[in-house]
Amino acid sequence: MRGEDVSPVEETARLTIATPRAYHLVTNPDLDWHELRLRATTPGFALYVLNFIPDAAEGE
């Protein structure tokens, strides 16, 4: 499921990086194997940190 910062585009999704901050890419309520593909279209783009954090609402 798309995170709050991701916009649907046809059968894929798009994320626009406007400022240096943490972006919410995925919300996944299921514990399972998934694939996340990231493609940068701007030369010189760099990804420094990728965090996977359990859903905070899971324990509620």
N, CA, C and O atoms as CSV, one atom per row, in Angstrom:
chain,resi,resn,atom,element,x,y,z
A,1,MET,N,N,0.839,-1.174,0.000
A,1,MET,CA,C,0.000,0.000,0.000
A,1,MET,C,C,0.889,1.244,0.000
A,1,MET,O,O,1.942,1.279,0.636
A,2,ARG,N,N,0.444,2.236,-0.715
A,2,ARG,CA,C,1.221,3.476,-0.817
A,2,ARG,C,C,1.247,4.243,0.501
A,2,ARG,O,O,0.254,4.322,1.224
A,3,GLY,N,N,2.413,4.799,0.781
A,3,GLY,CA,C,2.555,5.685,1.934
A,3,GLY,C,C,1.967,7.049,1.604
A,3,GLY,O,O,1.617,7.318,0.455
A,4,GLU,N,N,1.861,7.887,2.588
A,4,GLU,CA,C,1.179,9.181,2.423
A,4,GLU,C,C,1.894,10.150,1.481
A,4,GLU,O,O,1.277,11.104,1.007
A,5,ASP,N,N,3.178,9.928,1.201
A,5,ASP,CA,C,3.921,10.828,0.311
A,5,ASP,C,C,3.945,10.367,-1.146
A,5,ASP,O,O,4.530,11.044,-1.991
A,6,VAL,N,N,3.327,9.240,-1.452
A,6,VAL,CA,C,3.385,8.654,-2.793
A,6,VAL,C,C,2.080,8.899,-3.540
A,6,VAL,O,O,0.998,8.704,-2.987
A,7,SER,N,N,2.181,9.324,-4.792
A,7,SER,CA,C,1.007,9.595,-5.634
A,7,SER,C,C,0.849,8.494,-6.674
A,7,SER,O,O,1.839,8.030,-7.239
A,8,PRO,N,N,-0.399,8.066,-6.934
A,8,PRO,CA,C,-0.604,7.053,-7.977
A,8,PRO,C,C,-0.373,7.653,-9.364
A,8,PRO,O,O,-0.788,8.779,-9.638
A,9,VAL,N,N,0.290,6.895,-10.231
A,9,VAL,CA,C,0.523,7.291,-11.613
A,9,VAL,C,C,0.344,6.029,-12.455
A,9,VAL,O,O,1.174,5.121,-12.410
A,10,GLU,N,N,-0.741,5.979,-13.221
A,10,GLU,CA,C,-1.079,4.803,-14.027
A,10,GLU,C,C,-1.030,3.558,-13.146
A,10,GLU,O,O,-1.713,3.510,-12.123
A,11,GLU,N,N,-0.239,2.550,-13.518
A,11,GLU,CA,C,-0.170,1.323,-12.714
A,11,GLU,C,C,1.008,1.324,-11.752
A,11,GLU,O,O,1.286,0.316,-11.103
A,12,THR,N,N,1.701,2.456,-11.658
A,12,THR,CA,C,2.834,2.558,-10.741
A,12,THR,C,C,2.552,3.670,-9.744
A,12,THR,O,O,1.395,4.022,-9.514
A,13,ALA,N,N,3.582,4.212,-9.162
A,13,ALA,CA,C,3.426,5.318,-8.210
A,13,ALA,C,C,4.601,6.266,-8.379
A,13,ALA,O,O,5.641,5.894,-8.922
A,14,ARG,N,N,4.427,7.483,-7.912
A,14,ARG,CA,C,5.476,8.494,-8.065
A,14,ARG,C,C,5.658,9.242,-6.746
A,14,ARG,O,O,4.702,9.539,-6.030
A,15,LEU,N,N,6.918,9.530,-6.459
A,15,LEU,CA,C,7.280,10.317,-5.290
A,15,LEU,C,C,8.100,11.498,-5.772
A,15,LEU,O,O,9.098,11.317,-6.470
A,16,THR,N,N,7.695,12.697,-5.411
A,16,THR,CA,C,8.448,13.895,-5.758
A,16,THR,C,C,9.221,14.340,-4.530
A,16,THR,O,O,8.630,14.626,-3.489
A,17,ILE,N,N,10.545,14.400,-4.651
A,17,ILE,CA,C,11.396,14.843,-3.552
A,17,ILE,C,C,11.546,16.354,-3.673
A,17,ILE,O,O,12.192,16.849,-4.596
A,18,ALA,N,N,10.946,17.082,-2.738
A,18,ALA,CA,C,10.958,18.540,-2.795
A,18,ALA,C,C,11.916,19.149,-1.769
A,18,ALA,O,O,12.523,20.191,-2.019
A,19,THR,N,N,12.044,18.501,-0.627
A,19,THR,CA,C,12.915,19.000,0.436
A,19,THR,C,C,13.630,17.818,1.087
A,19,THR,O,O,13.133,16.695,1.017
A,20,PRO,N,N,14.785,18.043,1.717
A,20,PRO,CA,C,15.464,16.952,2.420
A,20,PRO,C,C,14.720,16.617,3.712
A,20,PRO,O,O,14.737,17.395,4.665
A,21,ARG,N,N,14.076,15.469,3.737
A,21,ARG,CA,C,13.332,15.011,4.920
A,21,ARG,C,C,13.044,13.530,4.761
A,21,ARG,O,O,13.370,12.946,3.728
A,22,ALA,N,N,12.446,12.921,5.753
A,22,ALA,CA,C,12.019,11.521,5.661
A,22,ALA,C,C,10.693,11.471,4.903
A,22,ALA,O,O,9.789,12.260,5.178
A,23,TYR,N,N,10.578,10.549,3.955
A,23,TYR,CA,C,9.358,10.382,3.170
A,23,TYR,C,C,8.727,9.034,3.490
A,23,TYR,O,O,9.425,8.032,3.650
A,24,HIS,N,N,7.396,9.020,3.581
A,24,HIS,CA,C,6.633,7.810,3.893
A,24,HIS,C,C,6.250,7.138,2.569
A,24,HIS,O,O,5.339,7.596,1.878
A,25,LEU,N,N,6.950,6.050,2.218
A,25,LEU,CA,C,6.751,5.409,0.923
A,25,LEU,C,C,5.760,4.262,0.953
A,25,LEU,O,O,4.985,4.095,0.011
A,26,VAL,N,N,5.766,3.471,2.013
A,26,VAL,CA,C,4.968,2.241,2.042
A,26,VAL,C,C,4.270,2.097,3.386
A,26,VAL,O,O,4.849,2.385,4.433
A,27,THR,N,N,3.028,1.651,3.345
A,27,THR,CA,C,2.297,1.221,4.533
A,27,THR,C,C,1.871,-0.208,4.254
A,27,THR,O,O,1.094,-0.460,3.334
A,28,ASN,N,N,2.370,-1.131,5.033
A,28,ASN,CA,C,2.089,-2.537,4.776
A,28,ASN,C,C,1.640,-3.222,6.061
A,28,ASN,O,O,2.460,-3.461,6.948
A,29,PRO,N,N,0.361,-3.539,6.177
A,29,PRO,CA,C,-0.134,-4.167,7.402
A,29,PRO,C,C,0.235,-5.647,7.507
A,29,PRO,O,O,0.128,-6.229,8.587
A,30,ASP,N,N,0.668,-6.263,6.408
A,30,ASP,CA,C,0.984,-7.685,6.405
A,30,ASP,C,C,2.482,-7.921,6.545
A,30,ASP,O,O,3.293,-7.208,5.955
A,31,LEU,N,N,2.836,-8.929,7.332
A,31,LEU,CA,C,4.221,-9.337,7.458
A,31,LEU,C,C,4.478,-10.389,6.389
A,31,LEU,O,O,4.025,-11.528,6.512
A,32,ASP,N,N,5.197,-10.015,5.350
A,32,ASP,CA,C,5.443,-10.907,4.231
A,32,ASP,C,C,6.587,-10.333,3.397
A,32,ASP,O,O,7.044,-9.222,3.667
A,33,TRP,N,N,7.050,-11.060,2.402
A,33,TRP,CA,C,8.076,-10.581,1.483
A,33,TRP,C,C,7.448,-9.706,0.422
A,33,TRP,O,O,6.431,-10.069,-0.168
A,34,HIS,N,N,8.049,-8.552,0.176
A,34,HIS,CA,C,7.581,-7.625,-0.847
A,34,HIS,C,C,8.789,-7.035,-1.562
A,34,HIS,O,O,9.915,-7.132,-1.074
A,35,GLU,N,N,8.555,-6.435,-2.698
A,35,GLU,CA,C,9.636,-5.817,-3.454
A,35,GLU,C,C,9.346,-4.342,-3.633
A,35,GLU,O,O,8.247,-3.959,-4.034
A,36,LEU,N,N,10.335,-3.516,-3.336
A,36,LEU,CA,C,10.231,-2.073,-3.505
A,36,LEU,C,C,11.300,-1.670,-4.511
A,36,LEU,O,O,12.489,-1.886,-4.274
A,37,ARG,N,N,10.888,-1.088,-5.626
A,37,ARG,CA,C,11.826,-0.623,-6.643
A,37,ARG,C,C,11.824,0.896,-6.656
A,37,ARG,O,O,10.771,1.530,-6.721
A,38,LEU,N,N,13.010,1.467,-6.594
A,38,LEU,CA,C,13.170,2.915,-6.627
A,38,LEU,C,C,13.993,3.275,-7.855
A,38,LEU,O,O,15.028,2.662,-8.119
A,39,ARG,N,N,13.529,4.274,-8.607
A,39,ARG,CA,C,14.245,4.727,-9.798
A,39,ARG,C,C,14.304,6.246,-9.763
A,39,ARG,O,O,13.273,6.914,-9.679
A,40,ALA,N,N,15.499,6.781,-9.827
A,40,ALA,CA,C,15.680,8.233,-9.830
A,40,ALA,C,C,15.775,8.712,-11.272
A,40,ALA,O,O,16.443,8.083,-12.093
A,41,THR,N,N,15.115,9.813,-11.582
A,41,THR,CA,C,15.153,10.375,-12.929
A,41,THR,C,C,15.987,11.650,-12.991
A,41,THR,O,O,16.142,12.240,-14.060
A,42,THR,N,N,16.521,12.072,-11.856
A,42,THR,CA,C,17.347,13.277,-11.796
A,42,THR,C,C,18.808,12.880,-11.616
A,42,THR,O,O,19.139,12.177,-10.661
A,43,PRO,N,N,19.689,13.317,-12.516
A,43,PRO,CA,C,21.115,13.011,-12.353
A,43,PRO,C,C,21.637,13.564,-11.027
A,43,PRO,O,O,21.294,14.678,-10.632
A,44,GLY,N,N,22.460,12.785,-10.354
A,44,GLY,CA,C,23.051,13.233,-9.105
A,44,GLY,C,C,22.217,12.931,-7.874
A,44,GLY,O,O,22.646,13.232,-6.761
A,45,PHE,N,N,21.031,12.341,-8.040
A,45,PHE,CA,C,20.190,12.005,-6.893
A,45,PHE,C,C,20.895,10.948,-6.046
A,45,PHE,O,O,21.500,10.023,-6.587
A,46,ALA,N,N,20.821,11.079,-4.729
A,46,ALA,CA,C,21.428,10.109,-3.823
A,46,ALA,C,C,20.450,9.765,-2.708
A,46,ALA,O,O,19.765,10.640,-2.177
A,47,LEU,N,N,20.392,8.503,-2.365
A,47,LEU,CA,C,19.567,8.021,-1.262
A,47,LEU,C,C,20.512,7.645,-0.136
A,47,LEU,O,O,21.398,6.811,-0.325
A,48,TYR,N,N,20.336,8.252,1.039
A,48,TYR,CA,C,21.273,8.045,2.132
A,48,TYR,C,C,20.783,7.054,3.177
A,48,TYR,O,O,21.592,6.318,3.741
A,49,VAL,N,N,19.486,7.013,3.452
A,49,VAL,CA,C,18.967,6.143,4.507
A,49,VAL,C,C,17.635,5.560,4.057
A,49,VAL,O,O,16.799,6.255,3.481
A,50,LEU,N,N,17.456,4.284,4.328
A,50,LEU,CA,C,16.181,3.623,4.059
A,50,LEU,C,C,15.818,2.851,5.322
A,50,LEU,O,O,16.504,1.896,5.685
A,51,ASN,N,N,14.736,3.262,5.995
A,51,ASN,CA,C,14.310,2.644,7.250
A,51,ASN,C,C,13.048,1.830,7.051
A,51,ASN,O,O,12.161,2.209,6.287
A,52,PHE,N,N,12.979,0.716,7.742
A,52,PHE,CA,C,11.771,-0.094,7.787
A,52,PHE,C,C,11.322,-0.126,9.231
A,52,PHE,O,O,11.981,-0.726,10.079
A,53,ILE,N,N,10.200,0.519,9.515
A,53,ILE,CA,C,9.713,0.673,10.883
A,53,ILE,C,C,8.364,-0.038,11.002
A,53,ILE,O,O,7.478,0.194,10.179
A,54,PRO,N,N,8.193,-0.892,12.001
A,54,PRO,CA,C,6.900,-1.566,12.191
A,54,PRO,C,C,5.779,-0.545,12.383
A,54,PRO,O,O,6.001,0.543,12.915
A,55,ASP,N,N,4.591,-0.904,11.951
A,55,ASP,CA,C,3.420,-0.037,12.080
A,55,ASP,C,C,3.126,0.210,13.549
A,55,ASP,O,O,2.947,-0.738,14.314
A,56,ALA,N,N,3.076,1.469,13.951
A,56,ALA,CA,C,2.824,1.830,15.356
A,56,ALA,C,C,1.436,1.405,15.805
A,56,ALA,O,O,1.230,1.166,16.995
A,57,ALA,N,N,0.471,1.302,14.884
A,57,ALA,CA,C,-0.901,0.934,15.246
A,57,ALA,C,C,-1.058,-0.561,15.440
A,57,ALA,O,O,-2.123,-1.011,15.861
A,58,GLU,N,N,-0.026,-1.347,15.146
A,58,GLU,CA,C,-0.122,-2.801,15.217
A,58,GLU,C,C,-0.485,-3.304,16.604
A,58,GLU,O,O,-1.239,-4.268,16.734
A,59,GLY,N,N,0.040,-2.667,17.640
A,59,GLY,CA,C,-0.210,-3.109,19.011
A,59,GLY,C,C,-1.517,-2.601,19.593
A,59,GLY,O,O,-1.862,-2.962,20.718
A,60,GLU,N,N,-2.247,-1.783,18.869
A,60,GLU,CA,C,-3.492,-1.200,19.406
A,60,GLU,C,C,-4.644,-2.137,19.269
A,60,GLU,O,O,-5.760,-1.805,19.669
